[in-house]
Amino acid sequence: MTKRLAQFGIGGLTALMLIGCSGSSDSGTETAAATTTTVDITGNWTGTWTSSKALADGQVPTNKIEGAYTQSGTTVSGTTNLYGVGGCFVLGAGLSSQYAKMTTSGTVQGKMISGAVTSTLSTATDKVFYSLEVVSATQMKGSYTISSSTKQKENCENSGGTFVLTKK
């Protein structure tokens, strides 16, 4: 009788372990999380940025933004042209239309992208951090914060605003 209980106990324990393993529902959750799709923003974009800080005359600055971006997996890179930012950023020689050509980098997580836009000029320390949401295949919106400005540090650094971009 003791032999039979021991045999049943070991066999029963093995059967319970196998049933417990095969009945696990966690594997479906892990598979779903691992296959989360991200967006692809490769292409040319245009839109507007709007400052959250009013000028001395009470006007809220808003102007044009253009970008050309490539995406490889979850990494975004490219260039961004910011217009009307001559008061905060070094524009470079011959840029009479007051735009700053900036290098863009970022990381994609689902429909969200965050990263930095930095000056392409070696003499400038201009840097903007951004966070955006891809609303659709043709629209992105987000916010930005100027973390470093070569010009007018007291007026530009730690200021920010919002932007909207549409795919061309």
Buried (B, 14 or more C-beta within 10 A) or exposed (E): EEEEEEEEEEEEEEEEEEEEEEEEEEEEEEEEEEEEEBBBBEBEBBBBBEBEEEEEEEEEBEBBBBBBBEBEEEEBBBBBBBBBBBEBBBBBEEEEEBBBBBEBEBEBEEBBBBBBBBBBBEEBBBBBBBEBBBBEEEBBBBBBBBBBBBBEEEBBBEBBBBBBBBBE
